Amino acid sequence: MSNITFAHPWLLLGLLLVPIMAVWYIWRYRKQEAALQHSNIALFAGVQKTLRQRLRWLPYALRVVAVGAMVVALARPQSQLSRQEMKVEGIDIVVAMDVSGSMLAEDFKPNRLEAAKKVAADFINGRKSDRMGLVVFAGEAFTQVPLTIDHQVLLRQLGALKSGTMRDGTALGDGLATAINRIKDSEAKSKVIILLTDGVNNQGSVDPQSAAEIAALYGIRLYTIGIGTMGKAPYPFRDQFGHVHYQNVDVEIDETLMKQMAGSTSDGRYFRATNKKALQDIFSQIDEMEKSKIDVTQYAQTKDEQGRWLWIAIIALLLELLVRWGWMKW
């Protein structure tokens, strides 16, 4: 009944007749007196009631059913048949993440790399309809996961990222160029690269600004994120005995270059994350700015359902006549 509506719902007030009729019948039954009165009914002590006597309420009950069904039919019940067609236009996103040695600094807990991985994973989980890819870079760059809708594979590869698996350094241009190669031929309505780093470009063969201009030519929007506190950050060092010592090192991020790179693309932006909460807020802002387009078309059809209630009323009335003037009289 969840999809049933009524054209004249006020007529359903007529259903109040049903309990009124039931109460009236019970009151009338209790007020009835025997047609033949006798001073001693001991003679009838062993007499059992017949089936007709036990069911003498049945004709009236059938009349009550007929009245209730007639009221519902007059209210004109209607069923709503509906369906939806949904068209989703997703967005292609490549995350280019710095995995250089400086990402092990512990101004983020447990360190920059692990904090970035956790926030990026939450971002990926919220983009169900988008293809996403992962590029990693340090002194060089390579594709960890090409564009895919299989986010579970993407999350597993993201979780396995470690620093020290490639030549150290920060090749911003190479990282961005690799991401561009993965997304430039996409036919998605929106193509986005999110580049996250904590350093200054000091490696690679591709100029970062030139790479950003190439991204703009392909209609790619670039969001750059600088990760690291202001001033100094604790960095772990191992001595010759394997013991870990911490030393405060300067946090160097070329914000001017990062702003220029993002500004070279349409609606690109630069963000600075000085703690994990700020990084989460940045990814939330990007998530809001890059919403997938969803077109929903609804179809609805109304069908009158009063016919079945009229049939219930007619059948109940016919059964009352048969029981009252037929079976009860035999």
N, C-alpha and C positions, 0 to 999 in steps of 0.2 A: 504493500500500500504506500510505500514511500514516494512513488511517482504519480500518485492519484491526487487530482485537484477537483474542485466542484465549481460548476458554473453559477449555482445559486446556493452558496453555503449556508445562508440564513435559514433555509428550509429544513436544515438538519435539526433545528430546534424541535421539529415535530417528533424526533426520536424520544422526547420526554414522555410521549404517550405510552411507550413500551413499559417503563416501570410503573406508570400510573395504572395501566390496565392490569399489570401483575398484582399490584397492591389491592386493587378493587376486587379481583377474583378471590384472593386469599381472604379478604374481609367478608365477602359474600358467602364463601364456603363455610366460614366459622359461624355465621349467623343463621344458617339453614337449620330447620327443624324437621324431624321425621314426619312423614305423611301419616304413618300409623303409629300411635303411641300405645304402649303396653306396660302394665305395672311390674311385670317380671320378665327380664330378657334372658333368663337362664336357659330357655329353650334354644337360643341362638348362639350359645357359648362355643360350640364346636364347629360352627359354620365358617368356612374360609371365604375370603373375598375372591370374586372371579377376576379374570384378567381385564374384562371390560370395566369393572368397578375400580380397579387399580389405575386404569388409564383414562378415567373420565375427564381428566384435565387436558388430555391431548388435543381435542378439537379447539379449545380456547387457546392453547399454546400455538397451534398452527395459525390461528387468526392473528395473534400477536406478531408472529414471524412475518405474516403477509403485510401487516401494517408497517412494520419496521422497514421491510424491503421496498414498499411503495414510497415511503418517505425518502429513502436514499435515492431511488430512481428519479423522484421529482427534483432532488437537488442537483441532478445531472452530473454524475461522476465522469471524469475524463482522465485518461492516462496520457502521460507525456513521454513520447519516444524521442530521444535525443542522442546525438553523437558528436564527437569532436574530431577535427582534423588538425594536427599540429605539425608545423614546419619549423625546424630549428636551423638557423644559419649560424654555425659555430665560428670560432675565431682560432686561428693558428698562432701558437705562442711557443717561442724557444727561450729557455732560460739558459743564459751563459754565465757560469759560476767560476769564480777565481778559486783555485785550490792550491795556491802557492803556500810556501812555508809560513808566511806572515799571518795566514788565516788561522793559525794555531794560537794566536794571542788570546789571552783570557780576560779581556775587558768585557766580553760576552761569556755567559756561562752555558755549557762548560768551556767552549771557545767559539770563535767567530764562525768557523766552518760548520760545527755541529748546530749552532743556533740558526744559521742560514738554511741548512738542510731541513730542520724541523719546520721553519716558517714556510719554506718553499713547498714542503709536503702538504701542509694545510691548504696552501693556495691551490695546489694541483687537485686535491680532493674536492674542492669547491667548484671545479670547472668540468662538470660531467660531460658536457656536449662538445668540448673543444679538443682539437688535436694539439698535442704538446710534445716538445722535444727538449733534449738536454745537451748542452755543449760545456765542456770543462776546459780551462786554460790555466797555465802558469807561465813558464818560459816558452811554451808551445801550446797548441790547441788541437783538440780533436772532438768528434761527435761521440758522446756517450750513448745517446738514444735519439734516433731520427724521429720526425713527427709521427705520432701514433695516437690512436684513441684508446689503446690498452694502457690505462693509467697504472695498473698493477705492476707491469714491467717497468714503467718509468719510475715508480716509487721504490722498487727494489734496487734499481741501479743508482738512484739518488742516495738511498740509505747506505750503499756500499762505498760511496766516495771517500777517498782518503788523500791527505796531503803527502807529497813525497813520491808520488807514482810517476812523475815526469820531471823534466828539467825545471829547476826553480827559476823564478823571475815573474814578471807581470807583462804579458804580451796582450795588451788590450786590443790592438788592431787585429791581431791574428784571431783572437777569441770572437770578436765581432764579425770578422770576415767569414769564419767557419759557420757561425749562426746564420749569416745572410745566405750562404750557399744552401743551407737546409730549408730555407723558407721562401726564397725569392720566386720560385715557380709555383707557389701555392695559389689556388683559385679561391681561397677564403675571402670573405668580404672585408676582413681585417687581419693584418699580419703584424705581429708584435714581437719584439725582442726585449727581454729584461736582462740587463748586464749588471752583474754584482761583483764589486772588487773592493779591496782595502788598500790598494797601493798606487804607485805611479808607473806609467808605461816605461819599461826599461829593456824589453826584449821584443823579438818578433821582426818580421819583414814587412808588415803592412802598417802604414800610418793610421792611427785611430781616427783622426778627423776625416781622412779620405774614405775610410771604411764607412763612417757615418753618412757621408754624402752619397755613397753608393746605395746604402740602405734607403735613403730618401728617394733615389731614382726608381727603386722597386716598390715604392709605396709602403715601406715598412716603418712602423712607429717604434721609436727606441726610448725605453725607460732605463736610465742609468742610476745605480744605487751605490753610494759610497758607504762602507761599513767600517766603523771604528770610532772610539771616543775621541774627544778633543784633547790634544796634548800628548800624553804618554800612556802606554798600555803594558801590562805585565806579560812577558813572553818567556816560555819555558826553555831552558837550555840543559842539556845533559853533559855531565863531566865525564872524564875518562873511566870513572868507576860506575857509570850508569845512574848516578844520582841526579835528580831533577832540581835545578835552581832557577829562580826567576829573576829577570832583569827588566827594568822599565825601559822601553824603547819608544822612540818618537813615532807618532801616528802620522804618516804622510799619504795624503790623498790629493791627487791633482783635480780639485773641484772645478777649476776653470775649464780644463779640458773636458771633464765629464759633462758640464753644462753645455759646452759648445757642441759636443757630440749629440746629446739629446735634442738640443735646439735646432740641429740641422734637419731633423725629421719632423713631419707634420704632427703637431700636438705632442711631441716628445717632452719628457720632463726629467729633471735630475732630483734625486732625493738623498738626504744624509741620515743614516741610522747610527745613533750613538749608543743605543742599547737594544735589547731584544724586543721590548715593547714597541719602540719606535719602528723597528723593522717590520713587526707584525702590522702596525698601522699603515706603513707604506704599501705592503702587499694588499691590504684591505682597500686602500685607495685605488690601486691599480685594478683590483677586482671590480670595484664599482664603476670605474671609467670604461672598462672593457666588457660590457654586458653583451651576451649573445642575443641575437634577434630571434624572437619566437612569435610566429603567426599562428593564432588559434581561430579556426572557423567553426562555429556551432550551427548545428541543424536541429530543429525541433518540429515535432509533428504531434498534433492533438487528436486523440481518438475517443469518441463517446463510449462510455461503458454502462449506460443505464439499462441497456437491453437485458443483460443478465439478471439485474435486480428486478426488472418487470417479470421475467420468467420465474424468479424465485417467489414473487408475490402471487402470481397466477397458480403455480404448482401448489403453494401452501394453501390457497383458498380451495382449490379442487380437492386436495387431500382432506381438508376440514369437512367439506360436504360429504365426501365418501365415508369418512369415519363417523360423523355425527348422524347422518341420515341413512347410512348403510350398515356398517359393521356394528355400531352401537344399538341398532334397532333389531338386528337379527336375533 
